[in-house]
Amino acid sequence: LTELDYISSIGFRVFLIAAKQLNHDDGVFRIYGISGNVKEVFDISGFATVFDIFDNEAEALADL
């Protein structure tokens, strides 16, 4: 999400649907590269505790 500078409630819904489908299929959903206003929205909304969020791709992959 390094290029993302805005996320709406619909964006969060898409993430939730994707994560739910991946979990159902024994997959994993990782997010990385959040910064600025988007990180603040994730934190305030509580979504930062719902998703596995990493600083960069290497950290996300290392956690698999």
C-alpha positions as CSV (number, residue, x, y, z in Angstrom):
1,L,0.0,0.0,0.0
2,T,3.0,2.3,-0.4
3,E,1.2,4.4,-3.0
4,L,-2.1,4.6,-1.2
5,D,-2.9,8.0,0.2
6,Y,-6.7,7.5,0.9
7,I,-8.9,4.6,1.9
8,S,-12.7,4.7,2.2
9,S,-15.1,2.4,4.1
10,I,-15.6,0.6,0.8
11,G,-11.8,0.0,0.7
12,F,-11.9,-1.5,4.1
13,R,-14.8,-3.7,3.1
14,V,-12.8,-5.0,0.1
15,F,-9.9,-5.9,2.4
16,L,-12.3,-7.6,4.9
17,I,-13.9,-9.7,2.1
18,A,-10.5,-10.6,0.7
19,A,-9.1,-11.6,4.1
20,K,-12.2,-13.7,4.9
21,Q,-12.0,-15.5,1.6
22,L,-8.2,-16.2,2.0
23,N,-8.8,-17.4,5.5
24,H,-11.5,-19.8,4.3
25,D,-9.1,-21.1,1.6
26,D,-6.3,-21.5,4.2
27,G,-4.5,-18.5,2.8
28,V,-3.1,-15.4,4.5
29,F,-3.7,-11.7,4.0
30,R,-0.8,-9.4,4.7
31,I,-0.6,-5.6,4.4
32,Y,2.5,-3.6,4.2
33,G,3.7,-0.1,3.4
34,I,1.0,1.9,5.1
35,S,2.0,5.4,6.0
36,G,0.7,8.8,6.8
37,N,-3.0,9.4,6.8
38,V,-3.9,5.9,5.8
39,K,-2.0,4.5,8.8
40,E,-3.8,6.9,11.0
41,V,-7.2,5.8,9.6
42,F,-6.3,2.1,10.2
43,D,-5.3,3.0,13.8
44,I,-8.3,5.1,14.6
45,S,-10.8,2.7,13.0
46,G,-9.4,-0.3,14.8
47,F,-8.5,-2.1,11.6
48,A,-4.8,-2.1,12.6
49,T,-5.7,-4.8,15.0
50,V,-7.8,-6.8,12.5
51,F,-5.1,-7.2,9.8
52,D,-1.5,-8.4,10.0
53,I,0.3,-5.1,9.0
54,F,4.1,-4.9,8.3
55,D,6.4,-2.1,7.5
56,N,7.7,-3.6,4.2
57,E,7.4,-6.6,1.9
58,A,10.4,-8.4,3.4
59,E,8.9,-8.4,6.9
60,A,5.5,-9.5,5.6
61,L,7.1,-12.4,3.7
62,A,9.3,-13.4,6.6
63,D,6.2,-13.8,8.9
64,L,4.7,-16.4,6.6
